[in-house]
Structures are given as structure tokens and as C-alpha cells.
Amino acid sequence: TVRTIAAAHERLTTELARAGGVRIRLDDLAEFDLGLVQLVLAARRSAAAAGKSLALAAPASGALRTTLDRAGFLAIDPADPLGGPAFWLQATDIP
């Protein structure tokens, strides 16, 4: 949420700096907002630009999937590997 996004950003930035790729778990979130979705998409784009990967450990489900669908993120061009349904629903890495 807005209250915790700065800490999530810091941890994600640190992990991406240390490793060539990062897998994140979002399936156990009890509370989130669209700031998390924006953070994940921005981090994926930054990781790809640096030759690294950021992937989900499991496909989006439950409340996260519902939120993604309602906000239109699952309607994004399926050919967009950085933010479309292929990323959110299939838990795949950037090739």
C-alpha cells in the first residue's frame, strides 16, 4: 500500500542490484493497492534494461488478479512481455 511502498521499492532495488534475476511472491498479500502493480511494472522494465529479469513466483490469483483485471492490466497487448497477461498470469521470465 502507499504506507509500505517505499520499503518494497528499497527491497526490490537492493535484490535486483545483487542478482541477475529476482522472483517475487505476490500470492500471499493480504493488503495491496495499484502502487504495488506500478512498482512491479517499473522494476521489470528497469531490470530488462539492465539485462536482468524480474518474475512472479506464481501467477497472479485471488484479489490481485481481480484488481489487475478491473484496472485493465490483463487487457494490455498480450505480446507485451513486460506488463501484459503473459507476465501476470503465467509467471514467466523475460527471455
Backbone as CSV, one residue per row, in Angstrom:
resi,resn,N_x,N_y,N_z,CA_x,CA_y,CA_z,C_x,C_y,C_z
1,THR,0.839,-1.183,0.000,0.000,0.000,0.000,0.882,1.243,0.000
2,VAL,0.278,2.380,-0.053,1.016,3.644,-0.037,1.911,3.718,1.200
3,ARG,1.434,3.173,2.318,2.208,3.221,3.561,3.486,2.389,3.489
4,THR,3.496,1.336,2.685,4.639,0.410,2.676,5.392,0.363,1.351
5,ILE,4.991,1.148,0.384,5.586,1.045,-0.947,7.061,1.442,-0.956
6,ALA,7.454,2.396,-0.126,8.861,2.809,-0.088,9.751,1.656,0.363
7,ALA,9.324,0.906,1.349,10.099,-0.245,1.822,10.147,-1.333,0.752
8,ALA,9.036,-1.556,0.065,9.009,-2.546,-1.016,9.951,-2.129,-2.141
9,HIS,9.947,-0.851,-2.466,10.837,-0.336,-3.507,12.296,-0.544,-3.115
10,GLU,12.635,-0.221,-1.890,14.018,-0.368,-1.430,14.466,-1.827,-1.478
11,ARG,13.625,-2.722,-1.002,13.994,-4.144,-1.016,14.142,-4.669,-2.439
12,LEU,13.234,-4.299,-3.303,13.284,-4.745,-4.692,14.528,-4.205,-5.392
13,THR,14.836,-2.954,-5.177,16.027,-2.335,-5.771,17.301,-3.031,-5.283
14,THR,17.364,-3.310,-4.000,18.523,-3.993,-3.418,18.696,-5.384,-4.010
15,GLU,17.609,-6.136,-4.085,17.685,-7.503,-4.619,18.081,-7.511,-6.092
16,LEU,17.547,-6.587,-6.869,17.914,-6.527,-8.285,19.371,-6.123,-8.475
17,ALA,19.900,-5.296,-7.598,21.308,-4.898,-7.698,22.227,-6.073,-7.379
18,ARG,21.790,-6.969,-6.490,22.616,-8.106,-6.069,22.583,-9.280,-7.042
19,ALA,21.500,-9.448,-7.745,21.303,-10.676,-8.528,20.997,-10.371,-9.987
20,GLY,21.138,-11.397,-10.806,20.813,-11.265,-12.219,19.329,-11.375,-12.483
21,GLY,18.603,-11.889,-11.518,17.163,-12.029,-11.647,16.526,-12.188,-10.289
22,VAL,15.289,-11.779,-10.191,14.555,-11.847,-8.935,13.166,-12.402,-9.206
23,ARG,12.710,-13.299,-8.349,11.335,-13.793,-8.364,10.645,-13.252,-7.131
24,ILE,9.468,-12.716,-7.332,8.735,-12.167,-6.195,7.420,-12.913,-5.992
25,ARG,7.041,-13.006,-4.729,5.775,-13.641,-4.364,4.755,-12.559,-4.076
26,LEU,3.649,-12.622,-4.765,2.549,-11.690,-4.527,1.275,-12.423,-4.125
27,ASP,1.312,-13.742,-4.150,0.101,-14.516,-3.921,-0.345,-14.544,-2.461
28,ASP,0.515,-14.127,-1.551,0.129,-14.165,-0.145,-0.178,-12.776,0.425
29,LEU,-0.384,-11.807,-0.439,-0.655,-10.448,0.022,-2.045,-10.332,0.631
30,ALA,-2.094,-9.761,1.817,-3.379,-9.523,2.460,-3.895,-8.130,2.119
31,GLU,-2.966,-7.215,1.804,-3.338,-5.835,1.527,-2.392,-5.276,0.461
32,PHE,-2.958,-4.606,-0.538,-2.153,-4.000,-1.598,-2.993,-2.956,-2.300
33,ASP,-2.339,-2.146,-3.117,-3.054,-1.193,-3.967,-2.332,-1.137,-5.307
34,LEU,-2.803,-0.283,-6.194,-2.205,-0.224,-7.521,-0.773,0.285,-7.514
35,GLY,-0.342,0.905,-6.421,1.062,1.315,-6.311,1.988,0.123,-6.419
36,LEU,1.579,-1.015,-5.887,2.388,-2.230,-5.991,2.491,-2.680,-7.441
37,VAL,1.382,-2.650,-8.151,1.380,-3.039,-9.563,2.317,-2.122,-10.348
38,GLN,2.231,-0.834,-10.092,3.103,0.125,-10.777,4.571,-0.116,-10.429
39,LEU,4.854,-0.408,-9.167,6.232,-0.691,-8.752,6.775,-1.922,-9.464
40,VAL,5.996,-2.973,-9.526,6.435,-4.209,-10.181,6.693,-3.972,-11.665
41,LEU,5.799,-3.258,-12.330,5.999,-2.989,-13.760,7.226,-2.116,-14.005
42,ALA,7.421,-1.100,-13.190,8.602,-0.240,-13.344,9.876,-1.031,-13.070
43,ALA,9.844,-1.886,-12.072,11.021,-2.700,-11.755,11.330,-3.681,-12.881
44,ARG,10.310,-4.248,-13.493,10.539,-5.174,-14.626,11.173,-4.455,-15.801
45,ARG,10.699,-3.281,-16.076,11.270,-2.520,-17.187,12.723,-2.131,-16.894
46,SER,12.992,-1.703,-15.672,14.367,-1.358,-15.288,15.268,-2.580,-15.320
47,ALA,14.760,-3.700,-14.837,15.541,-4.937,-14.847,15.868,-5.350,-16.281
48,ALA,14.883,-5.297,-17.156,15.101,-5.672,-18.557,16.143,-4.764,-19.207
49,ALA,16.078,-3.474,-18.908,17.046,-2.528,-19.474,18.459,-2.821,-18.981
50,ALA,18.577,-3.415,-17.794,19.881,-3.746,-17.226,20.299,-5.177,-17.545
51,GLY,19.509,-5.868,-18.377,19.837,-7.246,-18.739,19.514,-8.241,-17.638
52,LYS,18.623,-7.875,-16.754,18.227,-8.746,-15.649,16.762,-9.121,-15.812
53,SER,16.280,-9.987,-14.924,14.870,-10.376,-15.008,14.192,-10.216,-13.656
54,LEU,12.921,-9.974,-13.731,12.072,-9.933,-12.546,10.823,-10.705,-12.922
55,ALA,10.500,-11.708,-12.155,9.370,-12.574,-12.476,8.549,-12.842,-11.232
56,LEU,7.335,-13.268,-11.441,6.485,-13.699,-10.344,6.796,-15.152,-10.016
57,ALA,6.736,-15.497,-8.746,6.947,-16.881,-8.327,5.735,-17.744,-8.673
58,ALA,4.570,-17.110,-8.777,3.335,-17.811,-9.126,2.421,-16.831,-9.853
59,PRO,1.569,-17.331,-10.717,0.644,-16.438,-11.416,-0.229,-15.661,-10.435
60,ALA,-0.604,-14.456,-10.827,-1.494,-13.641,-10.004,-2.815,-14.374,-9.825
61,SER,-3.315,-14.344,-8.596,-4.577,-15.015,-8.313,-5.343,-14.212,-7.264
62,GLY,-6.526,-14.646,-6.980,-7.335,-14.036,-5.936,-7.581,-12.556,-6.149
63,ALA,-7.423,-11.801,-5.054,-7.700,-10.368,-5.082,-6.772,-9.629,-6.030
64,LEU,-5.516,-10.070,-6.128,-4.593,-9.410,-7.053,-5.060,-9.575,-8.490
65,ARG,-5.441,-10.778,-8.860,-5.923,-10.998,-10.229,-7.182,-10.186,-10.510
66,THR,-8.089,-10.143,-9.559,-9.307,-9.353,-9.724,-8.969,-7.883,-9.919
67,THR,-8.044,-7.371,-9.108,-7.637,-5.967,-9.223,-6.988,-5.700,-10.573
68,LEU,-6.112,-6.584,-11.010,-5.448,-6.423,-12.310,-6.473,-6.398,-13.434
69,ASP,-7.448,-7.274,-13.352,-8.490,-7.338,-14.379,-9.333,-6.063,-14.377
70,ARG,-9.767,-5.629,-13.220,-10.608,-4.424,-13.123,-9.866,-3.172,-13.569
71,ALA,-8.552,-3.133,-13.316,-7.757,-1.956,-13.686,-7.293,-2.004,-15.145
72,GLY,-7.578,-3.095,-15.845,-7.236,-3.189,-17.256,-5.869,-3.760,-17.559
73,PHE,-5.137,-4.193,-16.551,-3.790,-4.714,-16.792,-3.790,-6.050,-17.517
74,LEU,-4.883,-6.789,-17.446,-4.946,-8.068,-18.152,-5.450,-7.893,-19.579
75,ALA,-5.839,-6.669,-19.928,-6.290,-6.371,-21.289,-5.174,-5.750,-22.123
76,ILE,-4.004,-5.541,-21.520,-2.862,-4.986,-22.246,-2.456,-5.966,-23.329
77,ASP,-1.881,-5.455,-24.386,-1.429,-6.281,-25.508,-0.721,-7.535,-25.009
78,PRO,-1.245,-8.717,-25.330,-0.622,-9.958,-24.875,0.816,-10.129,-25.365
79,ALA,1.192,-9.414,-26.412,2.557,-9.520,-26.931,3.549,-8.713,-26.094
80,ASP,3.065,-7.900,-25.168,3.941,-7.100,-24.312,4.426,-7.959,-23.155
81,PRO,5.658,-8.474,-23.212,6.136,-9.383,-22.168,6.424,-8.684,-20.847
82,LEU,6.432,-7.361,-20.840,6.766,-6.659,-19.610,5.568,-6.339,-18.736
83,GLY,4.377,-6.348,-19.273,3.265,-5.941,-18.435,1.932,-6.546,-18.779
84,GLY,1.877,-7.381,-19.766,0.608,-7.963,-20.173,0.275,-9.231,-19.419
85,PRO,-0.775,-9.901,-19.855,-1.221,-11.119,-19.194,-0.143,-12.201,-19.124
86,ALA,0.769,-12.234,-20.093,1.824,-13.257,-20.067,2.654,-13.145,-18.793
87,PHE,2.895,-11.934,-18.338,3.649,-11.763,-17.096,2.787,-12.079,-15.881
88,TRP,1.639,-11.447,-15.765,0.832,-11.573,-14.557,0.246,-12.968,-14.355
89,LEU,-0.099,-13.658,-15.433,-0.818,-14.920,-15.291,0.015,-16.166,-15.517
90,GLN,1.149,-16.044,-16.157,1.926,-17.242,-16.474,3.228,-17.348,-15.686
91,ALA,3.566,-16.339,-14.912,4.779,-16.352,-14.087,6.016,-16.700,-14.915
92,THR,6.221,-15.984,-16.020,7.363,-16.262,-16.890,8.414,-15.173,-16.777
93,ASP,9.656,-15.549,-17.038,10.754,-14.597,-17.080,10.799,-13.897,-18.428
94,ILE,11.469,-12.764,-18.464,11.764,-12.110,-19.738,12.797,-12.971,-20.432
95,PRO,12.605,-13.302,-21.713,13.597,-14.143,-22.414,14.938,-13.452,-22.506
